[in-house]
Amino acid sequence: MAVYKIFPTKDTTLYSLFPNMNTGLDPIIEATETSFTPGNPSPQSSRFLVAFDGDTIEDILENKMGVSASAQLQNTSSYQVNLQCFISTATGIDINPTGTLLEIYYVSENWSMGTGQYLDDPISTDGATWYWVNYSGSTAWKTSGFPTGVTASFTGSGINRDTNNSYAGGGTWYTGSSNNKWNSNSFPISASQTFSYSTDKDLNANVTNIIGAWYTGSLPDGGNNEFYGFLVKQNPEFVYNINYQPELKYFSVDTNTIYPPALQFSWRDFTWATSSNVSVLNTLPARVALNQNPGVFYSQSVNIFRVNSAPEYPPAVWQTSSLYTENYYLPTASYYAIKDLSTNEYIIEFDTRFTQLSADTTGSYFKLYMDGLQPERYYQVLIQTTINGSTLVYNDGYYFKVING
């Protein structure tokens, strides 16, 4: 099984309250609703943009996952792509009884990241803002006359973008495609996630259809393989209620933490090509060890970890070789996970579709791409297996470090 992560090339937040302010280098991106006073609530909204390298996405689909045709891309049972953003601050989530909804769309224009931070004095205007696609005075986000499949959402209208602090703008995005295959209820080119008081506040949205539609040319790339990225917004927005102020702030690509946004590709490459000379482990207790783990990997490495297993107390038999050198397959219901050793957080979780252990004539194994992990950190491998109805997790000393190469 395979899981592969890439990190953004750019991101920024668009603020209706500061329609000319760019925040391309701010450590936070946010989708937030804000009101000010009960008498004049003046609701304001923010949305964020996050983009990834198109050539890298194409390489993953073609050369790592091996899915390229439209029919293959629509077989979403064999692969999945998730947009992941990690929470910094979440407040006011419980005010709406149905939860706080984030919507994710494909941006319809190629935008500039800029070099600003929130409330710079003077503000930076050299990148995308609520009003402008690239920089202050450049191409404005459309507020009418949209191309087919493109829309926007705002309150009010901008008569003069330089002097009128209106809500007009805030990005434009695709809700449909010229290709009917990606313009149906079965394959909608949008995504969403709902948050409540008790749920995890990290964004982990399935954007598989957006990636598939972009790769097959149903969404634009500017003719040079550009991936314009995602626009993330709340729904509803501009609510005239002083008590309605849900705030979702996430770490950006410019964070000084280990939590930048990521685009995670997961695909099923499970194989079970076993040898009759190797048995499947079916007794407990058992010994499980990780082989082919030198302990340190350059970030460009791709490693195949071997998982050796055997009964802890082999049955007594008459033979000349040692039973303790005999290797066994783990059962097919066996999976791996990766944790950050310092934070104890899952980087790759157990998944019955995408982290299942494969097997060849030697034994059980899995492949791991190191450039999908943050460098200069230590990681722990966990192995989960089910034997005779008992599900066990082994994690004894399976550590490694990824370093910059």
N, C-alpha and C positions, 0 to 999 in steps of 0.2 A: 504494500500500500504506500501511497506517497502523499505528502503534504508539503507545499512550497509557498513561501511568503515573499512578497516584494513590498517595498516601502515607497511612499509618494515622491514624485518629482517636484510637486508644488501644492500648496494649500493656502487658503485665506478665508476670512469671514467678511460678509457683506452686512453692514449695519444701516437700517433705515434712519436711525437717529443721527448718524454721521455719514451722510450719503456720498461724501467725497473722500472719506478716510480709508486708506489702505492699511491692512494689517498682515501683509504677506510673511513677515518674519516674527510674528507674535507666537509665543509658545502655546497659545490656546486657540482652538477653533470652537465656535459655538452656534447652537440653534436655540435661541432664547426669546421669550416674550416678556416685555417690560411695560409697566404702567407707572404713573408718577403720583398723581393726587386724586382723591375721590371726586372732587368737583370737575376736574379736567383730566381724565385718565390718560389721554394722549398715548394710546398703545403703540409700542414700537416692536419691531421684529429684527432678528438676525438670522442669517442662513450661512452655511459654509460650503466652500468648494474644495475638492481634493482630487488630484489627478495622478496618474501613473504612466510609466513609459510604455508607449504602444508597441515598440519593437520587442520589448521584454515580454509583454503579454502574448504577442504573436509567437515568440520563441517557445514559451511555455506550452501553449496549445499545440504547436506543431511538433516540436522536438522532444518535449518531455512527456506530455500527455498523449500525443499521437491522435488527437481529435482535431479535424480540420474541416470536413464537409459539413454542410448545414444540417444534414440528417443526424450526423454524429453529435453535433453540438446541441441538438434538441433532445438527445437521449440523456437527460439530466440525472438518470439513476446511476450513471457511471462516473459522474464528476460533479463538482460544485465549486462556485466561487463566492467568497464572502468578503464584504467590506467590513473591516474591523476598526473601531475607534474606541479608545480607552478613557474612561471617565475621570475628569478632574474634579468637577463640582456638579452636584445635582440637587436642586431645591424646588419646592412647589409642585412636585410630581403628582401628589395625591389630591390636588384640588379638583381634578376632573374625574368623576366616578368611573368613566370608561378608560382612564389612563391617558398618558401623554404619547401622542403618535408622532413619530418621525417618518417622513417620506423621502425616498432617494430616487433621483432621476438622472438621466444623462444630459450634461450641459450641451447646449446647441451651438455655442461659439467657443473658439480658442481664446483663452483669457491669459492675462499676465499676473504673475504672483506678486510682484512688487517687493519693496524693502521696508514697509512700515510696520509699526507696532501700535497696539491700542493706546489711544490718547497721547501719541507723540505730540510734542509742542515745539514747532508747528507740526500739524498733521502731515503725514506722507501721502502723496497723491500719485505715486508712480506705478501703481498696479490696479488690479480690479477692485471696484468699489460697488456700492449699491447702485450708483448711477452709471458707471463706466465699465466697459469690458477690459480695457488695457491700462489707461491712465486718465487722469482728469482732463477733459476736453477732447478725448479720443472718440472712438465709436461708442455710442450709448447702447445700453441694453434695450432691445426692442420693447415697446409697450403696445404696439399694434402692428398690423400687416405681417403677421407671423408666417414663416414657411409652413408647408404641410407637416402636421404632426407636432409642431412646436407651440408652446404656450408660455404664459407668465402669470403671476398672481400678485396683486398689490391692491391697496386702497388709495383712492385719490388719483390725481393726474399731475404730471410735472409740466408746468408752462415754461419755466426757465430753470434748467438744472443748476445754473450757477447761483441763482438767488432764491429760488423757491424750495423750501425744505419740505418737499412732498414725499409720498411713499412710492411714486412711480419708479420702477426699476426692480432691482433685486435678482437679476439673472433671468435667463430663459432656458427652457429645457424641453426635452422630447417626452411626449406621452403616447406617441404612436409611431409607426414606421411605414414606409412605402412598401415594404415586403409584408404581405399578409401573414406569412409564417410567424413573424414576430409582432403581430398586431392583433392578437387574439387573447381570449381569456385564458387559454392554455399556456401561452408564452408572453405574458405582459412584460413590457420593457420598463418596469419600475419595481421598486421594492419598498417595504415598510417594516417598522418594528414599533411595538407598543410597550411603554414602560409604566409600571405602577409602583406603589410605595415599597412593595416587598420583592420586586424583581431585580435582577442584575441590571445595572445602568450602563454597562458597556454596550456599544453598538456592534451587532454581529449580524448583518443583514445579508440575505441571499441575493446576490446580484448576477447570478448565472446568466439569466436571459439578456441582461444589458450587455454583458461581455460577448455573448453569442451573436447578438444583433450587430454589435460594432464590428466584430471580426468578419462577418459575412457581408459587410458593406451596407447594411440596412440602417446604420447610423453613420454620420459623416466623420471623416478623419482628416479633412483638409487636403487630401491627395498625397500626404506624406506620412501616413501611418500614425498620425497624432491621435492620442486618446484624450479627448477634451475633459473627461473626468465626471465626477458625480456632484450634484447639488443636493444638499441635505437641508430640509426645512421642517418646521412643525406644522401640524394641521389640527386645529384652526390657528390662524394668526390674526393679529390686530384686534384682539378681543377687548371691548370696552367694559372692563371689569377690573377694579383695583385689586381684587383678590386672585385674579388669574394671572400668575406670573411664573409658569414653569421654566426652569433654567437647566439646560444641559450643555455643559462645557467639557470639551475633550482636549487631550494633549495633541499638539500639532506635530508636523515633521520637524519643527525647530525646537522641540522640547529638549530640556537637559535631563530628562528621565529616560527610562527604557521602554516607554509606552507610545511611540509614534503610531499613527494609523498604519494599517497594512491591508493588502489585498491577498487573501489566502486562497490558493488553488488546492483542491483535494480531488484525487482521482483514484479509481480502483484498478490496481495492476496486480491483483492477487493471482498467484500461480501455485499449484499443488502438484509438482512433478516429483513424486517420491520414489525411493528405492525400496525394493523388497528386502534389502539387507538391513534396513533401519526400521525399528518399531515405533509406534505411537505410544507416548507415555500415558499410562492409564492407572497408575497407582500413586498413592500418597502415603507418607510425605515424599517430597521430591526436591532435588537440587536443580536450580536454574542459574546458569552463569552466562555472562555476556563475553563473546569472543570478538576478535578483530576490532578491539578498542584501544588504540595507542594512547588515548587520553588527551591529546591535543590535536586540533585540526585547524588548518587554514580555512578562511571563510569561503574559498573557492572549492573546497573539497566536497566530494560525494562519497559517502562511506556505506558499505554493506555490513551491518552488524549481524554477527552470527549468534544465535541463541542456543546454547548447549543445555541439555536437560537429561536427567536420569533419576531413577528411584533412589531415595536416600538409603534404603535397605534392600538391595537387590535380592531376589529369591536365590536360595542355595541351589546350585547346579554343579554337575561334574564337568569342568572344562579347564583347559590349560591357560587361557588368557584371562586377564583381570576383568571382572564385571564393571569395575569403576572407571574403565576407559571407554566403555560403550556409550555412544550418544543415542538419544531418542528424539523423535519429533514431538513438539508440543501439539495438542489437538488443534483442529481448525478453529475452534472458538478461543483464539489467542490473539492478543492485541498489544501494541506498544503505545506509550505516551511519553512526552518530554516535559520536564519541569525546570523552571529556573531555580537553581540551587539556593540562591540568596533570598528570593522572595517567596519560594515554595508555591508559586503560581504555575498553573498548566500553560505551557506554550503551545503544545499539541496535545489534545485530549484523546482518551480512548474513544475509538469510533468503529462500530461494527462494519461499516462500509469501507472506510479509507485508511485505517491503521491495522488491518488484519495481517498477521504474520504469514509470509509465504514459506514454501518449502521446496528444496531441490534434493538431489541425490545425497547431499552431505548432511542436511538438517534444516532447521527453521532459520529464517532471516528476515530482515527488513532493510530498506534503503532510506538514507537520510541526507537531504541537501543542506549543507552547512551555511550557505549564503542566505537562507531563509531565517537564520537565527542572528540575534544581536551579537557582534563580536566582543571579545574581551570579557566574556562571562562564562561561568560554569553551569553545566546542565546535568540533569539526572534522568536516566532512562528507567521507566517502569514497565514491567511486563505483567499483563493480566491473562490468566488462563482458567478455563473451567475443566476440571477433571473429576469424573464420577459425581457430578452434581454440585461440587464445591468450587466456588469462584475465588481464586487467590491472586494477590498482587505481590510480585517480587521486585525489590528495589535495593538489594544489598550491594552497595558499592559500585553501582553502575554510573560512573561520573565521567564527564569529559569537558574540555574547554575549547571554545572557538576563538581564534586569534586573527587579527588583521594580517593579510598576506601581502 
